[in-house]
Amino acid sequence: QKNPAALVGAFGRLVDAFPDWDLVLVGDGEDRAATEALAASAAPPGRIRLVGAETDVARRYREAQLFCLPARWEGFPNALAEAMAHGLPAVGFADCAGVNALIQPDRTGLLAAPMGDEAALAQALAALMADPDRRVALGSAGRDAVAAYAPDAVFDRWEALFAQAARR
């Protein structure tokens, strides 16, 4: 579902053009061994790192320059919303529900099409990797866009809904 192979393949296309960039994959899953093998063939050692499950994901967001979720499908992509709340511009696939609900093209990030196309994903990544000012602008807009999902805002809406239901 998370489709790390598409991201590794896309980054592999960019590794020579962006020698100062590394890809860090956070999380774990049943595709880890295949993803490690693909990473080893896609880039020189150390350029693609699979760090596994993290307890301090906020640190990873603070260290990042952009966030990519190449998922095939999502409900509400929490990691994407968290990354955007940390001011990261986002990249994903246009055909992925959930991802395309949060990423507003050219406002909060970029959407690649068609689904699973490594070349299109690489093109979107490269556009942001090459333009620090655009990353800052999209990241700032992303932070504003996901403010509606902040715990305080959501809890207030739930409380209002429960209060309304209790009055009936």
DSSP file (Angstrom, degrees, kcal/mol; ACC not computed):
  #  RESIDUE AA STRUCTURE BP1 BP2  ACC     N-H-->O    O-->H-N    N-H-->O    O-->H-N    TCO  KAPPA ALPHA  PHI   PSI    X-CA   Y-CA   Z-CA
    1    1 A Q              0   0    0      0, 0.0    71,-3.2     0, 0.0    72,-0.6   0.000 360.0 360.0 360.0 -44.9    0.0    0.0    0.0
    2    2 A K        -     0   0    0     69,-0.3    72,-0.0    70,-0.1     0, 0.0   0.730 360.0-150.4 -74.1 -21.6    2.7    2.5    0.9
    3    3 A N    >>  +     0   0    0      1,-0.1     4,-1.0    68,-0.1     3,-0.9   0.890  27.8 170.3  59.8  49.3    4.6    1.7   -2.3
    4    4 A P  H 3> S+     0   0    0      0, 0.0     4,-2.7     0, 0.0     5,-0.2   0.795  70.8  69.2 -62.2 -25.6    8.2    2.4   -1.1
    5    5 A A  H 3> S+     0   0    0      1,-0.2     4,-2.6     2,-0.2     5,-0.2   0.881  96.2  52.5 -60.3 -38.1    9.5    0.8   -4.4
    6    6 A A  H <> S+     0   0    0     -3,-0.9     4,-2.3     2,-0.2    -1,-0.2   0.903 111.7  45.8 -65.0 -40.0    8.1    3.8   -6.4
    7    7 A L  H  X S+     0   0    0     -4,-1.0     4,-2.8     2,-0.2     5,-0.2   0.918 113.3  48.4 -69.6 -43.3    9.9    6.3   -4.2
    8    8 A V  H  X S+     0   0    0     -4,-2.7     4,-2.4     2,-0.2    -2,-0.2   0.927 113.8  47.8 -62.1 -44.1   13.2    4.4   -4.2
    9    9 A G  H  X S+     0   0    0     -4,-2.6     4,-1.2    -5,-0.2    -2,-0.2   0.905 112.4  48.6 -63.0 -42.2   13.0    4.0   -8.0
   10   10 A A  H  X S+     0   0    0     -4,-2.3     4,-0.6     1,-0.2     3,-0.5   0.922 112.7  47.4 -64.4 -43.8   12.2    7.7   -8.4
   11   11 A F  H >X S+     0   0    0     -4,-2.8     4,-1.4     1,-0.2     3,-1.3   0.887 105.0  60.5 -65.8 -37.3   15.1    8.8   -6.1
   12   12 A G  H 3< S+     0   0    0     -4,-2.4     4,-0.3     1,-0.3    -1,-0.2   0.832 101.5  54.2 -57.3 -32.4   17.4    6.4   -7.9
   13   13 A R  H 3< S+     0   0    0     -4,-1.2    -1,-0.3    -3,-0.5    -2,-0.2   0.722 115.7  39.3 -70.7 -22.0   16.7    8.4  -11.1
   14   14 A L  H <X S+     0   0    0     -3,-1.3     4,-1.8    -4,-0.6     3,-0.4   0.538  84.2  98.5-105.1 -10.1   17.7   11.6   -9.2
   15   15 A V  T  < S+     0   0    0     -4,-1.4     6,-0.2     1,-0.3    -1,-0.1   0.824  87.7  43.8 -56.8 -38.4   20.7   10.5   -7.2
   16   16 A D  T  4 S+     0   0    0     -4,-0.3    -1,-0.3     1,-0.2    -2,-0.1   0.862 113.7  50.3 -74.6 -35.3   23.3   11.8   -9.6
   17   17 A A  T  4 S+     0   0    0     -3,-0.4    -2,-0.2     1,-0.3    -1,-0.2   0.731 118.1  39.3 -74.8 -22.1   21.6   15.1  -10.2
   18   18 A F    ><  +     0   0    0     -4,-1.8     3,-1.8     1,-0.1    -1,-0.3  -0.609  64.3 164.8-128.8  71.5   21.2   15.8   -6.5
   19   19 A P  T 3  S+     0   0    0      0, 0.0    -1,-0.1     0, 0.0    -2,-0.1   0.680  75.5  57.6 -65.9 -17.0   24.4   14.7   -4.8
   20   20 A D  T 3  S+     0   0    0      2,-0.0     2,-0.4     0, 0.0    -5,-0.0   0.454  93.2  86.5 -91.0  -0.2   23.6   16.6   -1.6
   21   21 A W    <   -     0   0    0     -3,-1.8     2,-0.3    -6,-0.2    -3,-0.1  -0.794  53.4-174.1-104.5 142.7   20.2   14.8   -1.1
   22   22 A D        -     0   0    0     -2,-0.4     2,-0.5     2,-0.0    26,-0.2  -0.920  21.7-129.0-126.0 156.7   19.6   11.5    0.7
   23   23 A L  E     -a   48   0A   0     24,-3.1    26,-3.0    -2,-0.3     2,-0.5  -0.933  20.6-169.7-107.3 126.0   16.4    9.5    1.0
   24   24 A V  E     -a   49   0A   0     -2,-0.5     2,-0.6    24,-0.2    26,-0.2  -0.970   4.9-161.0-117.9 118.3   15.3    8.4    4.5
   25   25 A L  E     -a   50   0A   0     24,-3.2    26,-2.3    -2,-0.5    27,-0.7  -0.884   7.7-162.9-100.8 120.9   12.5    5.9    4.7
   26   26 A V  E     +a   52   0A   0     -2,-0.6    27,-0.2    24,-0.2     2,-0.2  -0.875  49.3  37.8-106.0 134.3   10.9    5.8    8.2
   27   27 A G  B     -B   52   0A   0     25,-2.5    25,-0.5    -2,-0.4     2,-0.3  -0.524  68.3-112.5 117.9 174.8    8.7    2.9    9.2
   28   28 A D        +     0   0    0     -2,-0.2     2,-0.3    24,-0.2    -2,-0.0  -0.905  35.2 142.9-141.2 166.0    8.7   -0.8    8.7
   29   29 A G    >   -     0   0    0     -2,-0.3     3,-1.6     1,-0.0    -2,-0.0  -0.982  62.3 -67.6 175.0-177.6    6.6   -3.4    6.9
   30   30 A E  T 3  S+     0   0    0     -2,-0.3     3,-0.3     1,-0.3     4,-0.2   0.650 121.9  60.4 -69.1 -15.1    6.5   -6.7    5.0
   31   31 A D  T 3> S+     0   0    0      1,-0.2     4,-2.7     2,-0.1    -1,-0.3   0.331  72.4 105.8 -92.3   7.7    8.3   -5.1    2.0
   32   32 A R  H <> S+     0   0    0     -3,-1.6     4,-2.8     1,-0.2     5,-0.2   0.914  78.2  46.8 -58.7 -48.4   11.4   -4.1    4.0
   33   33 A A  H  > S+     0   0    0     -3,-0.3     4,-2.1     1,-0.2    -1,-0.2   0.919 115.9  45.4 -61.9 -43.7   13.8   -6.8    2.5
   34   34 A A  H  > S+     0   0    0     -4,-0.2     4,-2.3     2,-0.2    -1,-0.2   0.882 113.3  50.7 -66.5 -37.7   12.7   -6.1   -1.0
   35   35 A T  H  X S+     0   0    0     -4,-2.7     4,-2.7     2,-0.2    -2,-0.2   0.900 109.2  50.9 -67.4 -40.2   13.0   -2.3   -0.4
   36   36 A E  H  X S+     0   0    0     -4,-2.8     4,-2.2    -5,-0.2    -2,-0.2   0.917 111.4  48.1 -61.4 -43.3   16.5   -2.7    1.0
   37   37 A A  H  X S+     0   0    0     -4,-2.1     4,-1.2    -5,-0.2    -2,-0.2   0.913 113.1  47.5 -64.5 -42.2   17.5   -4.8   -2.1
   38   38 A L  H  X S+     0   0    0     -4,-2.3     4,-1.4     1,-0.2     3,-0.3   0.908 110.7  52.0 -64.6 -42.1   16.0   -2.2   -4.4
   39   39 A A  H  X S+     0   0    0     -4,-2.7     4,-1.6     1,-0.2     3,-0.2   0.893 105.6  55.4 -61.2 -40.6   17.7    0.7   -2.5
   40   40 A A  H  < S+     0   0    0     -4,-2.2    -1,-0.2     1,-0.2    -2,-0.2   0.824 114.2  40.1 -63.3 -31.2   21.1   -1.1   -2.8
   41   41 A S  H  < S+     0   0    0     -4,-1.2    -1,-0.2    -3,-0.3    -2,-0.2   0.655 113.6  54.5 -90.8 -15.9   20.7   -1.2   -6.6
   42   42 A A  H  < S+     0   0    0     -4,-1.4   -27,-0.2    -3,-0.2    -2,-0.2   0.736 115.6  11.4 -90.4 -24.0   19.2    2.2   -7.0
   43   43 A A  S  < S-     0   0    0     -4,-1.6    -1,-0.2    -5,-0.1     3,-0.1  -0.977  84.6 -83.9-152.4 158.7   21.8    4.4   -5.2
   44   44 A P  S >  S-     0   0    0      0, 0.0     3,-2.0     0, 0.0     4,-0.4  -0.252  70.1 -72.4 -60.7 156.1   25.3    4.4   -3.8
   45   45 A P  T 3  S+     0   0    0      0, 0.0     4,-0.1     0, 0.0    -5,-0.0  -0.198 119.4  18.1 -52.8 136.1   25.6    3.1   -0.2
   46   46 A G  T 3  S+     0   0    0      2,-0.4     3,-0.1    -3,-0.1    -6,-0.0   0.224  96.9  96.1  89.5 -13.8   24.3    5.5    2.4
   47   47 A R  S <  S+     0   0    0     -3,-2.0   -24,-3.1     1,-0.2     2,-0.5   0.771  89.1  40.1 -81.4 -25.3   22.2    7.6    0.0
   48   48 A I  E    S-a   23   0A   0     -4,-0.4     2,-0.5   -26,-0.2    -2,-0.4  -0.982  76.9-175.8-123.2 118.5   19.0    5.6    0.8
   49   49 A R  E     -a   24   0A   0    -26,-3.0   -24,-3.2    -2,-0.5     2,-0.7  -0.953  19.1-157.9-119.9 131.5   18.5    4.7    4.4
   50   50 A L  E     +a   25   0A   0     -2,-0.5   -24,-0.2   -26,-0.2   -26,-0.1  -0.918  15.2 177.2-102.5 107.7   15.7    2.6    5.9
   51   51 A V  E     -     0   0A   0    -26,-2.3   -25,-0.2    -2,-0.7    -1,-0.1   0.532  26.8-146.3 -93.6  -6.1   15.6    3.6    9.5
   52   52 A G  E     -aB  26  27A   0    -27,-0.7   -25,-2.5   -25,-0.5    -1,-0.2  -0.283  52.7  -4.9  76.6-163.1   12.7    1.4   10.6
   53   53 A A        -     0   0    0    -27,-0.2     2,-0.4   -26,-0.1   -27,-0.0  -0.388  70.0-156.0 -68.1 143.4   10.1    2.3   13.2
   54   54 A E        -     0   0    0      1,-0.1     3,-0.3    -2,-0.1    -2,-0.1  -0.927  25.0-164.9-123.5 143.7   10.8    5.6   15.0
   55   55 A T  S    S+     0   0    0     -2,-0.4     2,-0.5     1,-0.2     3,-0.2   0.671  94.6  48.2 -94.4 -22.2    9.7    6.8   18.4
   56   56 A D    >>  +     0   0    0      1,-0.2     4,-1.0     2,-0.1     3,-0.6  -0.619  61.9 154.0-117.0  70.3   10.7   10.4   17.6
   57   57 A V  H 3>  +     0   0    0     -2,-0.5     4,-2.1    -3,-0.3     3,-0.2   0.831  68.5  67.3 -67.3 -31.5    9.1   11.0   14.2
   58   58 A A  H 3> S+     0   0    0      1,-0.2     4,-2.3     2,-0.2    -1,-0.2   0.868  96.6  55.3 -57.7 -36.2    8.9   14.7   14.9
   59   59 A R  H <> S+     0   0    0     -3,-0.6     4,-1.8     2,-0.2    -1,-0.2   0.913 105.7  51.4 -62.4 -42.0   12.7   14.8   14.8
   60   60 A R  H  X S+     0   0    0     -4,-1.0     4,-1.0     1,-0.2    -2,-0.2   0.900 109.4  50.0 -62.8 -40.6   12.7   13.2   11.3
   61   61 A Y  H >< S+     0   0    0     -4,-2.1     3,-0.7     1,-0.2    -1,-0.2   0.922 109.8  51.0 -63.0 -42.9   10.2   15.8   10.1
   62   62 A R  H 3< S+     0   0    0     -4,-2.3    -1,-0.2     1,-0.2    -2,-0.2   0.828 111.5  48.1 -63.9 -31.7   12.4   18.6   11.5
   63   63 A E  H 3< S+     0   0    0     -4,-1.8    -1,-0.2    -5,-0.2    -2,-0.2   0.650  98.6  91.6 -81.4 -16.1   15.4   17.2    9.7
   64   64 A A    <<  -     0   0    0     -4,-1.0     3,-0.1    -3,-0.7    -3,-0.0  -0.357  56.4-160.3 -85.3 159.0   13.6   16.8    6.3
   65   65 A Q  S    S-     0   0    0      1,-0.4     2,-0.3    -2,-0.1    -1,-0.1   0.605  80.0  -3.0-105.8 -23.4   13.3   19.2    3.4
   66   66 A L        -     0   0    0     22,-0.2     2,-0.4     2,-0.0    -1,-0.4  -0.968  64.9-130.3-159.9 168.3   10.3   17.5    1.9
   67   67 A F  E     -c   90   0B   0     22,-2.4    24,-1.9    -2,-0.3     2,-0.4  -0.985  15.2-168.3-130.3 136.0    7.9   14.6    2.4
   68   68 A C  E     -c   91   0B   0     -2,-0.4    24,-0.2    22,-0.2    22,-0.1  -0.991   8.7-177.7-127.8 129.0    6.8   12.0   -0.1
   69   69 A L  E     -c   92   0B   0     22,-2.5    24,-0.6    -2,-0.4   -66,-0.1  -0.879   2.5-179.9-121.7  96.3    4.0    9.5    0.4
   70   70 A P        +     0   0    0      0, 0.0   -64,-0.1     0, 0.0    46,-0.1   0.047  26.8 156.2 -85.9  28.9    3.9    7.4   -2.8
   71   71 A A        -     0   0    0      1,-0.1    22,-0.3    25,-0.1   -69,-0.3  -0.088  45.4-144.6 -59.2 151.0    0.9    5.3   -1.5
   72   72 A R  S    S-     0   0    0    -71,-3.2     2,-0.3     1,-0.3    25,-0.3   0.804  84.9  -1.7 -82.5 -34.3   -1.4    3.4   -3.7
   73   73 A W        +     0   0    0    -72,-0.6    -1,-0.3    23,-0.2     2,-0.3  -0.984  66.3 176.3-154.2 154.3   -4.4    4.1   -1.4
   74   74 A E        -     0   0    0     23,-0.6    25,-0.1    -2,-0.3    23,-0.0  -0.966  23.5-151.9-149.7 159.4   -5.0    5.8    1.9
   75   75 A G  S    S-     0   0    0     -2,-0.3    -1,-0.2     1,-0.2     0, 0.0   0.621  91.1 -19.6 -91.0-100.9   -7.8    6.7    4.2
   76   76 A F  S    S-     0   0    0     22,-0.0     2,-1.5    25,-0.0    -1,-0.2  -0.957  76.0-137.1-105.6 112.7   -6.7    9.7    6.1
   77   77 A P     >  -     0   0    0      0, 0.0     4,-2.3     0, 0.0     3,-0.2  -0.522  23.5-177.6 -76.8  91.8   -2.9    9.8    5.7
   78   78 A N  H  > S+     0   0    0     -2,-1.5     4,-2.9     1,-0.2     5,-0.2   0.895  79.8  53.5 -56.8 -44.8   -1.8   10.7    9.2
   79   79 A A  H  > S+     0   0    0      1,-0.2     4,-2.5     2,-0.2    -1,-0.2   0.894 109.5  49.4 -60.7 -39.1    1.9   10.8    8.3
   80   80 A L  H  > S+     0   0    0     -3,-0.2     4,-2.5     2,-0.2    -1,-0.2   0.932 111.7  47.7 -64.7 -46.2    1.3   13.2    5.5
   81   81 A A  H  X S+     0   0    0     -4,-2.3     4,-2.4     1,-0.2    -2,-0.2   0.903 112.6  49.9 -61.9 -40.8   -0.8   15.5    7.7
   82   82 A E  H  X S+     0   0    0     -4,-2.9     4,-1.2     2,-0.2    -2,-0.2   0.924 110.8  49.3 -63.3 -44.4    1.9   15.4   10.4
   83   83 A A  H  <>S+     0   0    0     -4,-2.5     5,-2.1     1,-0.2     3,-0.4   0.918 112.2  47.9 -61.8 -43.7    4.6   16.2    7.8
   84   84 A M  H ><5S+     0   0    0     -4,-2.5     3,-2.0     1,-0.2    -1,-0.2   0.890 106.9  56.5 -64.9 -38.6    2.6   19.1    6.5
   85   85 A A  H 3<5S+     0   0    0     -4,-2.4    -1,-0.2     1,-0.3    -2,-0.2   0.775 103.6  55.8 -63.3 -24.9    1.9   20.4   10.0
   86   86 A H  T 3<5S-     0   0    0     -4,-1.2    -1,-0.3    -3,-0.4    -2,-0.2   0.356 126.6-103.1 -86.9   5.0    5.7   20.5   10.4
   87   87 A G  T < 5S+     0   0    0     -3,-2.0    -3,-0.2     1,-0.3    52,-0.2   0.705  71.3 146.5  85.0  20.8    6.0   22.7    7.3
   88   88 A L      < -     0   0    0     -5,-2.1    -1,-0.3    51,-0.2   -22,-0.2  -0.769  48.4-127.1 -92.6 131.9    7.1   20.2    4.8
   89   89 A P        -     0   0    0      0, 0.0   -22,-2.4     0, 0.0     2,-0.3  -0.468  34.5-137.8 -67.7 151.3    6.0   20.4    1.2
   90   90 A A  E     -cd  67 109B   0     18,-1.5    20,-2.5   -24,-0.2     2,-0.4  -0.846  20.3-167.3-122.8 150.9    4.5   17.2    0.1
   91   91 A V  E     +cd  68 110B   0    -24,-1.9   -22,-2.5    -2,-0.3     2,-0.3  -0.995  25.9 134.5-132.2 138.8    4.6   14.9   -3.0
   92   92 A G  E     -cd  69 111B   0     18,-1.6    20,-3.0    -2,-0.4     2,-0.4  -0.895  54.8 -65.9-160.8-170.3    2.3   12.0   -3.8
   93   93 A F  E >   - d   0 112B   0    -24,-0.6     3,-1.6   -22,-0.3    20,-0.2  -0.778  30.6-139.2 -97.0 136.8    0.3   10.5   -6.5
   94   94 A A  T 3  S+     0   0    0     18,-3.0    19,-0.1    -2,-0.4    -1,-0.1   0.777 102.0  56.3 -62.2 -28.6   -2.7   12.3   -7.9
   95   95 A D  T 3  S+     0   0    0     17,-0.4     2,-0.8     2,-0.1    -1,-0.3   0.403  82.6 102.2 -87.2   3.7   -4.7    9.1   -8.1
   96   96 A C    <>  -     0   0    0     -3,-1.6     4,-2.9   -23,-0.1     5,-0.3  -0.786  69.3-138.3 -95.3 109.1   -4.3    8.3   -4.4
   97   97 A A  T  4 S+     0   0    0     -2,-0.8     2,-1.2   -25,-0.3   -23,-0.6  -0.310  90.4  24.9 -58.5 146.7   -7.4    9.1   -2.4
   98   98 A G  T  > S+     0   0    0      1,-0.1     4,-1.2   -25,-0.1    -1,-0.2  -0.426 120.0  59.4  90.8 -58.7   -6.5   10.7    0.9
   99   99 A V  H >> S+     0   0    0     -2,-1.2     4,-2.8    -3,-0.3     3,-0.6   0.941 106.1  47.0 -64.5 -47.3   -3.2   12.0   -0.5
  100  100 A N  H 3< S+     0   0    0     -4,-2.9    -1,-0.2     1,-0.2    -3,-0.1   0.633 107.3  59.2 -73.2 -11.4   -4.9   14.0   -3.2
  101  101 A A  H 34 S+     0   0    0     -5,-0.3    -1,-0.2    -3,-0.1    -2,-0.2   0.787 115.2  33.8 -81.3 -29.5   -7.3   15.4   -0.6
  102  102 A L  H << S+     0   0    0     -4,-1.2     2,-0.7    -3,-0.6    -2,-0.2   0.857 105.6  71.7 -93.5 -40.7   -4.5   16.9    1.5
  103  103 A I     <  -     0   0    0     -4,-2.8    -1,-0.1    -5,-0.2    -5,-0.0  -0.683  65.0-161.7 -83.1 118.6   -2.0   17.9   -1.2
  104  104 A Q    >>> -     0   0    0     -2,-0.7     4,-2.7     6,-0.0     3,-2.6  -0.893  32.3-111.5 -98.2 111.7   -3.2   20.9   -3.1
  105  105 A P  B 345S-e  109   0B   0      0, 0.0     5,-0.2     0, 0.0    -1,-0.0  -0.133  94.0  -3.2 -53.0 131.2   -1.2   21.0   -6.3
  106  106 A D  T 345S+     0   0    0      3,-2.4     4,-0.1     1,-0.1    -3,-0.0   0.553 130.6  67.1  62.9  10.4    1.2   23.9   -6.5
  107  107 A R  T <45S+     0   0    0     -3,-2.6    34,-0.3     2,-0.5    35,-0.2   0.661 121.7   1.2-117.9 -49.6   -0.1   25.2   -3.2
  108  108 A T  T  <5S-     0   0    0     -4,-2.7   -18,-1.5     1,-0.3     2,-0.3   0.465 128.6 -41.9-118.1  -7.1    0.9   22.7   -0.6
  109  109 A G  E   < -de  90 105B   0     -5,-1.2    -3,-2.4   -20,-0.2    -2,-0.5  -0.972  66.5 -73.7 171.8-161.7    2.9   20.2   -2.7
  110  110 A L  E     -d   91   0B   0    -20,-2.5   -18,-1.6    -2,-0.3     2,-0.5  -0.968  25.3-150.5-131.1 144.4    2.9   18.4   -6.0
  111  111 A L  E     -d   92   0B   0     -2,-0.4     2,-0.3   -20,-0.2   -18,-0.2  -0.962  13.1-151.1-116.3 129.0    0.9   15.4   -7.3
  112  112 A A  E     -d   93   0B   0    -20,-3.0   -18,-3.0    -2,-0.5   -17,-0.4  -0.702  20.8-119.4 -97.1 148.2    2.4   13.0   -9.9
  113  113 A A  S    S+     0   0    0     -2,-0.3     2,-0.1   -20,-0.2   -20,-0.0  -0.993  73.4  32.5-145.1 148.9    0.4   11.1  -12.4
  114  114 A P  S >  S-     0   0    0      0, 0.0     3,-2.1     0, 0.0     6,-0.1   0.581  93.6 -96.4 -82.9 173.0   -0.2    8.4  -13.3
  115  115 A M  T 3  S+     0   0    0      1,-0.3     3,-0.1    -2,-0.1    -2,-0.1  -0.213 105.9   8.8 -51.6 130.6   -0.2    6.2  -10.2
  116  116 A G  T 3  S+     0   0    0      1,-0.2     2,-0.9   -45,-0.1    -1,-0.3   0.402  84.1 144.6  81.6  -2.5    3.0    4.4   -9.7
  117  117 A D    <>  -     0   0    0     -3,-2.1     4,-2.3     1,-0.2    -1,-0.2  -0.592  32.1-166.8 -77.1 107.0    4.9    6.2  -12.5
  118  118 A E  H  > S+     0   0    0     -2,-0.9     4,-2.8     1,-0.2    -1,-0.2   0.861  86.1  54.0 -62.8 -37.1    8.5    6.5  -11.1
  119  119 A A  H  > S+     0   0    0      2,-0.2     4,-2.2     1,-0.2    -1,-0.2   0.919 110.5  45.9 -64.8 -43.2    9.4    9.0  -13.8
  120  120 A A  H  > S+     0   0    0      2,-0.2     4,-2.0     1,-0.2    -2,-0.2   0.896 114.0  48.9 -66.5 -39.7    6.5   11.3  -12.9
  121  121 A L  H  X S+     0   0    0     -4,-2.3     4,-2.6     2,-0.2    -2,-0.2   0.915 110.7  50.9 -65.3 -42.3    7.3   11.0   -9.2
  122  122 A A  H  X S+     0   0    0     -4,-2.8     4,-2.9     1,-0.2    -2,-0.2   0.893 108.2  52.9 -61.5 -39.8   10.9   11.8   -9.9
  123  123 A Q  H  X S+     0   0    0     -4,-2.2     4,-2.0     2,-0.2    -1,-0.2   0.915 110.7  46.3 -63.0 -43.6    9.9   14.9  -11.9
  124  124 A A  H  X S+     0   0    0     -4,-2.0     4,-1.4     2,-0.2    -2,-0.2   0.922 114.4  47.7 -65.1 -44.1    7.8   16.1   -9.0
  125  125 A L  H  X S+     0   0    0     -4,-2.6     4,-3.1     1,-0.2     3,-0.4   0.937 111.0  51.2 -61.1 -46.9   10.5   15.4   -6.5
  126  126 A A  H  X S+     0   0    0     -4,-2.9     4,-2.1     1,-0.2    -1,-0.2   0.870 103.3  59.3 -60.7 -38.1   13.2   17.1   -8.6
  127  127 A A  H  < S+     0   0    0     -4,-2.0    -1,-0.2     1,-0.2     4,-0.2   0.894 115.1  35.4 -58.9 -39.6   11.1   20.2   -9.0
  128  128 A L  H >< S+     0   0    0     -4,-1.4     3,-1.1    -3,-0.4     7,-0.3   0.860 113.0  57.3 -83.1 -36.8   11.1   20.7   -5.2
  129  129 A M  H 3< S+     0   0    0     -4,-3.1    -2,-0.2     1,-0.2    -3,-0.2   0.848 109.5  47.6 -60.7 -33.0   14.6   19.4   -4.6
  130  130 A A  T 3< S+     0   0    0     -4,-2.1    -1,-0.2    -5,-0.2    -2,-0.2   0.531 108.7  57.5 -84.8  -7.6   15.9   22.1   -7.0
  131  131 A D    <>  +     0   0    0     -3,-1.1     4,-2.1    -4,-0.2    -1,-0.2  -0.760  51.7 175.6-134.1  87.5   13.9   25.0   -5.5
  132  132 A P  H  > S+     0   0    0      0, 0.0     4,-2.1     0, 0.0     5,-0.2   0.851  85.0  54.5 -61.3 -35.1   14.4   25.8   -1.8
  133  133 A D  H  > S+     0   0    0      1,-0.2     4,-2.4     2,-0.2     5,-0.2   0.904 108.6  48.5 -65.7 -39.7   12.1   28.9   -2.0
  134  134 A R  H  > S+     0   0    0      2,-0.2     4,-2.9     1,-0.2     5,-0.3   0.893 108.8  54.2 -66.5 -39.1    9.3   26.9   -3.5
  135  135 A R  H  X S+     0   0    0     -4,-2.1     4,-2.5    -7,-0.3    -2,-0.2   0.928 110.3  46.8 -59.5 -44.3    9.8   24.3   -0.8
  136  136 A V  H  X S+     0   0    0     -4,-2.1     4,-2.4     2,-0.2    -2,-0.2   0.930 114.0  47.3 -63.7 -45.5    9.4   26.9    1.9
  137  137 A A  H  X S+     0   0    0     -4,-2.4     4,-2.2     2,-0.2    -2,-0.2   0.936 115.9  43.2 -63.5 -47.6    6.3   28.5    0.3
  138  138 A L  H  X S+     0   0    0     -4,-2.9     4,-2.3     1,-0.2    -1,-0.2   0.895 113.8  52.4 -66.5 -38.5    4.6   25.2   -0.2
  139  139 A G  H  X S+     0   0    0     -4,-2.5     4,-2.2    -5,-0.3   -52,-0.2   0.904 109.3  48.9 -63.3 -41.8    5.5   24.0    3.2
  140  140 A S  H  X S+     0   0    0     -4,-2.4     4,-1.8     2,-0.2    -1,-0.2   0.918 112.4  47.7 -64.3 -43.8    4.1   27.1    4.8
  141  141 A A  H  X S+     0   0    0     -4,-2.2     4,-2.3   -34,-0.3    -1,-0.2   0.868 110.3  53.8 -64.6 -35.9    0.9   26.8    2.9
  142  142 A G  H  X S+     0   0    0     -4,-2.3     4,-2.0     2,-0.2    -2,-0.2   0.907 104.8  53.3 -64.5 -42.2    0.7   23.1    3.9
  143  143 A R  H  < S+     0   0    0     -4,-2.2     4,-0.4     1,-0.2    -1,-0.2   0.923 112.5  45.0 -58.2 -44.3    1.0   24.0    7.6
  144  144 A D  H >< S+     0   0    0     -4,-1.8     3,-0.9     1,-0.2     4,-0.3   0.893 110.0  55.7 -65.5 -39.8   -1.9   26.4    7.2
  145  145 A A  H >< S+     0   0    0     -4,-2.3     3,-0.6     1,-0.2    -2,-0.2   0.844 109.9  43.5 -65.5 -35.2   -3.9   23.9    5.2
  146  146 A V  G >< S+     0   0    0     -4,-2.0     3,-2.0     1,-0.2    -1,-0.2   0.428  83.9  96.6 -93.1   3.4   -3.8   21.1    7.8
  147  147 A A  G X  S+     0   0    0     -3,-0.9     3,-1.5    -4,-0.4     6,-0.3   0.811  74.9  66.6 -59.3 -28.0   -4.4   23.4   10.8
  148  148 A A  G <  S+     0   0    0     -3,-0.6    -1,-0.3    -4,-0.3    -2,-0.1   0.699  99.6  51.4 -65.3 -17.9   -8.1   22.4   10.5
  149  149 A Y  G <  S+     0   0    0     -3,-2.0    -1,-0.3     4,-0.1    -2,-0.2   0.364  80.1 125.8 -99.9   3.3   -7.0   18.9   11.6
  150  150 A A  S <> S-     0   0    0     -3,-1.5     4,-2.5    -4,-0.2     3,-0.4  -0.306  74.2-112.7 -61.9 146.6   -5.1   20.0   14.7
  151  151 A P  H  > S+     0   0    0      0, 0.0     4,-3.2     0, 0.0     5,-0.3   0.875 115.4  52.5 -50.6 -44.7   -6.2   18.2   17.8
  152  152 A D  H  > S+     0   0    0      1,-0.2     4,-1.8     2,-0.2     5,-0.1   0.916 112.5  45.0 -60.6 -42.3   -7.6   21.4   19.4
  153  153 A A  H  > S+     0   0    0     -3,-0.4     4,-1.5    -6,-0.3    -1,-0.2   0.905 117.0  44.7 -67.5 -41.8   -9.7   22.1   16.3
  154  154 A V  H  X S+     0   0    0     -4,-2.5     4,-2.5     2,-0.2    -2,-0.2   0.917 111.5  51.9 -70.0 -43.9  -10.9   18.5   16.0
  155  155 A F  H  X S+     0   0    0     -4,-3.2     4,-2.7    -5,-0.3    -1,-0.2   0.891 107.8  53.1 -61.7 -39.1  -11.7   18.1   19.7
  156  156 A D  H  X S+     0   0    0     -4,-1.8     4,-2.2    -5,-0.3    -1,-0.2   0.897 109.8  48.1 -63.4 -39.4  -13.8   21.2   19.7
  157  157 A R  H  X S+     0   0    0     -4,-1.5     4,-2.3     2,-0.2    -2,-0.2   0.906 112.1  48.8 -68.3 -40.7  -15.8   19.9   16.8
  158  158 A W  H  X S+     0   0    0     -4,-2.5     4,-2.7     2,-0.2     5,-0.2   0.931 111.1  50.6 -62.7 -44.3  -16.3   16.5   18.4
  159  159 A E  H  X S+     0   0    0     -4,-2.7     4,-2.4     1,-0.2    -2,-0.2   0.910 110.5  49.2 -60.7 -42.3  -17.4   18.2   21.7
  160  160 A A  H  X S+     0   0    0     -4,-2.2     4,-2.3     2,-0.2    -1,-0.2   0.898 111.1  50.1 -64.2 -40.0  -19.9   20.4   19.8
  161  161 A L  H  X S+     0   0    0     -4,-2.3     4,-2.4     2,-0.2    -2,-0.2   0.924 111.9  47.1 -64.0 -44.5  -21.3   17.3   18.0
  162  162 A F  H  X S+     0   0    0     -4,-2.7     4,-2.2     2,-0.2    -2,-0.2   0.890 111.6  51.1 -64.7 -39.0  -21.7   15.4   21.3
  163  163 A A  H  X S+     0   0    0     -4,-2.4     4,-1.3    -5,-0.2    -1,-0.2   0.911 111.0  48.5 -64.3 -41.7  -23.3   18.4   23.0
  164  164 A Q  H  X S+     0   0    0     -4,-2.3     4,-0.6     1,-0.2     3,-0.3   0.911 112.1  48.7 -64.0 -42.8  -25.8   18.7   20.1
  165  165 A A  H >< S+     0   0    0     -4,-2.4     3,-0.8     1,-0.2    -2,-0.2   0.861 108.3  54.4 -65.9 -35.8  -26.6   15.0   20.2
  166  166 A A  H 3< S+     0   0    0     -4,-2.2    -1,-0.2     1,-0.2    -2,-0.2   0.791 102.5  57.9 -69.1 -28.3  -27.1   15.1   24.0
  167  167 A R  H 3<        0   0    0     -4,-1.3    -1,-0.2    -3,-0.3    -2,-0.2   0.666 360.0 360.0 -75.4 -16.2  -29.7   17.9   23.6
  168  168 A R    <<        0   0    0     -3,-0.8    -1,-0.2    -4,-0.6    -2,-0.2   0.484 360.0 360.0 -79.4 360.0  -31.8   15.8   21.4
